Amino acid sequence: MLKNKKNKDDIKICMNCEHCIYIGEGDYICDVDSEPVLVMEEHCPNDNYWYCAGTEWENE
């Protein structure tokens, strides 16, 4: 997986994380765990949005 170069001005949101993957029709999953979790439906955050609470975003 390609790593995005981050800078201090990046906003900590799922969309800026390499673990947030578009799967089609406006849906996104987070692949941090062994089983992917749906974090956005039809381009709108759902209850699982920010699934990792930023821990994976900071580790990149």
Wavefront OBJ file of the C-alpha trace (Angstrom):
o trace
v 0.000 0.000 0.000
v 1.308 3.456 -0.839
v 1.960 5.788 2.051
v 0.667 9.312 1.707
v 3.115 11.975 2.768
v 1.566 13.812 5.721
v 2.341 17.238 7.005
v 1.413 19.072 10.166
v -1.513 20.830 8.435
v -3.360 17.609 7.541
v -6.701 17.268 9.277
v -7.114 14.054 11.277
v -10.131 12.502 9.588
v -10.778 9.081 8.115
v -10.523 10.442 4.571
v -6.852 11.380 5.172
v -5.914 7.913 6.411
v -4.449 5.171 4.237
v -6.708 2.631 5.990
v -9.870 4.328 4.671
v -10.698 2.572 1.391
v -13.410 3.501 -1.096
v -15.444 0.423 -2.055
v -17.995 2.022 -4.374
v -21.339 3.812 -4.309
v -20.080 6.273 -1.680
v -19.135 3.594 0.844
v -15.763 3.467 2.620
v -14.257 0.819 4.885
v -11.510 0.931 7.480
v -9.097 -1.992 7.133
v -7.256 -1.546 10.458
v -8.562 -4.832 11.908
v -8.581 -8.232 10.231
v -12.255 -7.718 9.339
v -12.981 -4.394 7.550
v -15.488 -2.004 9.149
v -17.835 0.230 7.153
v -17.139 3.829 8.258
v -19.028 5.848 5.621
v -22.199 5.168 3.667
v -23.116 7.195 0.581
v -20.281 9.644 1.418
v -21.729 10.292 4.915
v -20.065 9.187 8.174
v -21.897 6.456 10.085
v -21.624 5.311 13.717
v -18.263 3.610 13.006
v -16.629 6.763 11.616
v -13.272 7.471 13.286
v -13.194 3.768 14.146
v -9.587 3.722 15.371
v -9.961 7.043 17.261
v -6.958 8.364 15.360
v -4.419 5.842 16.613
v -3.693 4.475 13.148
v -3.673 7.954 11.615
v -0.902 8.996 13.986
v 1.085 5.791 13.339
v 1.374 6.402 9.591
l 1 2 3 4 5 6 7 8 9 10 11 12 13 14 15 16 17 18 19 20 21 22 23 24 25 26 27 28 29 30 31 32 33 34 35 36 37 38 39 40 41 42 43 44 45 46 47 48 49 50 51 52 53 54 55 56 57 58 59 60
